[in-house]
């Protein structure tokens, strides 16, 4: 069994080594973590088992938009832990309706289907779109199609990986689920050519995260919106990573001035405390579901709803959207100075960036390890890209500390 090779400056204590050895021995090898062992965290900082501090430039893949252990979220979870945590949906509880109403009002939608993980939210949106196609649009049974974009990432369930173009996520997990048509991301003409009478929905990320923080052409989402309107097709926006203030707006699709029929939300919706996700959207679309046709024992549980309500309250002030806009402008200005000095391109919006690294320089993994040596934690994507996504609570000085480390690593 291969062990992780630890860079010289990250040689850990015997305690850290023991934890890593336990992970290697007993956990499935479905991740390739950096060789640090985190024991505590607060705000934008994490501390390892040996007391070394690290600046978090990943934010749990945007699940920690509000930082580690935000006091409002911890208070909401603690209060609810003393009352009731789970009822199942066999009964009503006093948090569900409030959470759904408040989230619907925040997002300007009609109805909410609460789930747990982001992949569950996407699976739920697929089921809703198919049922809507059969019951409302009149597509013949079992013939509904959903148009997706290449280089997408919507999760890792068997249905979702069926339409992934990433060999790592896709290969050797067949047989694959039919009913999906893949088009090139950013190519609205290809979507237009793919639409038929059987098309139920177009599923798209407003910004593609795992592909390298790819921002589409300015006319892409507006053209998709018009195509869907003209052909009685649902537009589903996957905002699991891009939503909830990460890009400087509540939803990344707001940058393009469009509204989707359904949105999938997750990650930051649980505040880094609970897995909380949801499908939000039109009443006449989500309303096609009837009792027994979809569900989740933990989806919409009281603890998740209490945390989710606290997240909604934080987002309702607009403070985090403004922080992402202001600090994001500084982030992109400084990263832009590295183009031609270790970076080829910088993509993204708000406090979210993909830094494409220069060929012949450090790989994404090597850069991540070098940054960890300097006390900054982020992660590579697609071998040649660094993902930069600090918590939105980060200060300008903290942001500059991380950016100084990135500059040092890329230009050394």
N, C-alpha and C positions, 0 to 999 in steps of 0.2 A: 504494500500500500504506500503510494507516494505521499511524502510529507511536504508541507509548504516550506519553501526556501525563504529564510528571513534575511533581508538585507543587513549589512553589518551594523548600521546605526540603529536598527530595530531589534538587535539581539535582546531577548526578553529575559526576565527573571525565571527561575525554576517554576514559580507560581504561574506566570503567564504561559510558559511552555506546557505546563500540565493541563491548563484549560484548553489550549489548542490541540493537544494530543487527545483529549476527551472528545472534542468536536470531530477530529479526524477519525477516531475509532468508532463512535456511536451515532453520529449524524450522517444523513445521506449527503453525498458529495455533489449537491446540485447548486452550490455557490463556490466562488473562489475569493474569499474575503482577504482583505489586507491583514498582515500578521500583527494586529493590535487586539487587545482584550479589554473591552470597555466595562467599567464597573459602576460609574456614576455619570450623570449629565445634568446640566442646567443651562437654560438659555441657548446660546450658540456654542457652548463648550462641553466637551466630554473628557472624562478622566479614566485612565486605564488602571489595571489592578496594582500597578506600581506607583500610582500617584502622578503620572505624567499627564499634562493637560494638552488637549487637541482642539483646534478650532474646527467646527463642523461645517464643511462646505458641500455637504450632500443632503442634509435634512431628511434622511430616511426616504430618499426618492420623492420628496415633496410631501411625505406624510407628516413631517415636523415643520410645517410652515410657521407655526407659532412658537417654535423652539422646544427645547426639552423642559418638561414639567412646568408649563405655563401655569401660574398660580390660579387663574380663573378656571382652567380646565381641571386641575388637580382638585380644587375645592368642589366643583360640580360632581366629579367622580366620587370623591370621599363622602359627600353628603348622600349621594344615591346608594353607595355601598352600605350605608347604615339603614337603608329602607327596604329595597327589593332590587334584585339584579336581573331576574329572569322569571317570566311567567309562561313563555311560549305564546303563540298567537291564538291559543285556544281560549284566551280571556283578554278582555281589554285591560289596559293599565293607564295610569294618569300622565305618562310622559309621551306616548306615541302620537296622539292627535296634536298635541302642542308642537312636537318636533316637526311633524309633517306640515302643519300650517305655517310655522315660522320659516322652514326651509323653502316652501313654495312661495311665500311672500318675498323672501330674499332673492330668489332666482327669477321671479316673475312668471312662475308656472302655476299649473292648476292642481296637480296631484303628485304624490310621492309614493314610490315603492321602496321601502327600506330593505337593504340586504347587508352583507358583511364585507366581503372582499370586492376589489375592483373587478376581478374576473366574473364574479357572481353578478355584478351590475350589468356587465356587457352581455353575459348569457341571458339575463332577464330581458334586456332590451331587444335581443334577437328574438326571443320567444314572443314578446309583445308585438314586434313588427310583423312576424309571420302570422300571428293570430289576427291582427288587424287586417292584413292582406286578404285573408280568407273570409272574414266576417264582414268587412266593410268595403274593401276594394273589389272583391269578387274574384280573386285569383283562384284557379282550380286547386283543389286540395293537393298538398305535397309538391307544388310546383313553384312556390315563392322563392325569389332570389334576392340576395342582398349584395349590393356593390360595395367593395372595400378598396383600400389603397394599398399598393405595394409598400414594402418596408414598414408596415404597420406594427404596432405592439398594443394588443388589447388584453393580454393575459396569456395563461398557459394551459387552459383546459383543453380537452381533446377537440371540441368544436372550434375553439378559437385558433389553435395551432393549425387546424385544417386549412385556414386561409392566410397563414403566415408565409412570407417569402424568405424568412431567416432560416437557413438550413439547421442551425443549432436548435432553434425552437421547434422546427417542423419535422425534420427527418427522423425516421424510425419510430414514429408514433401512430402510423396508419393502422387500419383503414380510416380514411378521412371523411369528415362530414360534408356532404354535397350542399349545393344551394348558394354558393358564393362566387362572385365574379370579381377578379382582381384587376384593377386599373392602376396606372402610374400616378403616384402622389403629385398633385399640382396640375394635372392634366384634365381640365374640365371637359374638353372635347372627347376624351376617351370615355368619360362617364356618360356623356350624351349618347355616344355610339353604343354603349352597353345597356342602356335602359330599354326594356321591353314591357309588354303588358303584364309580365310576371314579376316585375321588380317591385319589391315591397319597400325597400329602404336603401339609403346610402349611408354607410357608417364610416366616419372619418375623425381623425384627431386634428383639431385646429392647429396644433403644432405637434409634430411627431417627436416624441421624447426619446425612446430607445434608439431610434434611427440616427440620432445625433443632434437633437434639438433643431429640427428642420422647420423653418417658417415657409409656408407656401406662397406662391405669387399672390399679389394683392387682390386679383380678380377671382381667385379660385373658389373660395367659400361663397361669395355672392353669386357666382355663376351656378354653383351647386344648388343654392337656395332657389334660384329661378327654375332650374331644371326640375327640381322636386315639385315645385308649385305647378309647373306646366304639365307634369306627367302623373300627378296624384301619387307621389312617392314621399315617404317619410325621410327627413334628414335627422340623423342621429349624431350628435357631437360627443365624442369621448373626451371629457374634461377631467379625467381621473388624476392626471399629473398636471395638466395645464391650468386647471380651474382653481377657484378659491384663493384668489389674489396673487398667485405665483407670478403672473405676467404683468401685473399692474392694473388689471381689471378683475372684477369678480370672476368672469368667465373669459377665457382667451378669445372666444368667438366674437366678443364685443368689439375687439380691435377692428374686425372686418364688417361691423355693422349688421350682423345677421342674427336671426333667432332660429334655433333648431326646434324640431317637434319633440324630440327626446334628448335629454342629456344624461350621461352617466357620470356620477360623482363618487369619489372615494378618497383614499389616502388622508389628506388633511381634514376631511370631515370627521375623522375620529380623534383629531388633535394629538396624534402620537400616543394615545392611551388605549384606544379600542379600535378594532377593525370595524369601520362603519362605512357603508356605501349606500348609494341610492340611485334609482332611475327617477328623474323628474321630468314633467312635460305636460302635454295636452291631456285634458280630462277625457276627451273622446277616444284617445289612443290607449292610454293606460287603463281606461275603463273597460276595455274588452276582456280583461281578466275577471274570472268568476271564482267563487270559493272552491278550493281544492285543485285549481289548475296551476298554481305556482305557490311556493312558500319557502320558509326557512325557520327552523326552530329558534335560532338566535337573531335572525333579522328583525330589527326594530325592538330589541329587548330594552328594558327600562334603563339599564346602565348606559348602553350605547346612545339612547335617545337623550339622556341627561347630558352626556358629553357633547353630542351633536348640537343640542340647543345652545350650549355655552360657546361652541364654535360659531354658530350663527350670530350670536350676540357680538362676538369679536369682529366678525366680518361686516356687521350692519353699520358700524361707525365709519367705515371707509378708511380707517387708519392704516390697515395693512396693505390695502391697494395703493395708497399714497406712498407708503414706505417702499414698496416694490418698484413703483415708478421712479422715485427720486434716487434711491440707492442703485436701482437697476441702470439708470443713466450713467452713474459713476462707474459701475461695474463694466459696462460695455465700452465706455470711453477708455478706461485703463487697459482692458483686454485688447481693444483695437490697436493700441500702441505696440502690441506684440506681433502683429501681422508683419511678416518679413523678418521677425526676430524669434523664431521658434514656432510660430503659428502661421498657418496658411489662411485661415478664415475664422471669424467668430460669428456665431449665429445665436438667435434667441430673442427674448423679450423680457423686460422686468428683471427680477433677480433669478434669471435662468439663462444659462449660456452653454453652448457646445463649442469647445475650442478645438479646431482641427489642427493637428500637429504636423510640423514639417517632416517630410520624408528624410530619413537619415538621422533624425534627432531621436530623442527618447520616444518609445511607444507609449500608449496610454497607460499601460500597466506600470512601466518603468517610471513615468512621471508621477503616477499616484503613489508609488512606493517612495520616491524621492521627496514628495510633499509630506508624506507621513513622517519621514525622518525629521522634517522641519516643523512638525506639529500641526499640519493642516491635513484634514481628511476629506478627500473626494474620490471619485471612481471613474474608471475608463468606460468608454462605450465604443463598440465596433473597432477595437484595437488601436485606432488612430485618433480618438476623440476624448477629451476630458469633459466630463459633465460638471458644471459649476451650478450649485443650487443651495446657497446658504439659507438658514432660517430667516424669516422676514423680520425677526426681532434683532438681528445683527446690527451693531452700530457701524457708523462710517469708519471709525478707527479700527474696529475688528475686521471689517471688510478689507481695509487697506493692508492689514497684517497678512491676511490670506493672499491678497493680490501681490504683495511684495514677494512672498514665497513662490508663487507661480512664476513671476517674472524671473526670479533667481534660477529656478529649475529649468525653464525653457531657454534661457539665454546663457547658461553657464558654458 
